[in-house]
Amino acid sequence: MKIKVNGKDESIEKPVNLMELVLAKGLIPEHVVVEHNFSITSKSDWQSITLKEDDSVEIVSFVGGG
């Protein structure tokens, strides 16, 4: 199945939900925001949103510094 993550095409073997995708990328859920098909999603919904063919996901990380 093909999806787009941060503007790049990716293939995944089986359907995953947004939480599984974030964790598979090695990201900390509390440090990112996820946009799914052009809508910002609440972390409480990540486990119930299963990715489908041609879905688009943007994952934005918070970076601190000074």
HELIX and SHEET records of a PDB file:
HELIX    1   1 LEU A   18  ALA A   24  1                                   7    
HELIX    2   2 PRO A   29  HIS A   31  5                                   3    
HELIX    3   3 LYS A   43  SER A   48  5                                   6    
SHEET    1   A 5 LYS A   8  SER A  11  0                                        
SHEET    2   A 5 LYS A   2  VAL A   5 -1                                        
SHEET    3   A 5 SER A  56  SER A  61  1                                        
SHEET    4   A 5 VAL A  32  HIS A  36 -1                                        
SHEET    5   A 5 SER A  39  THR A  41 -1                                        
END                                                                             
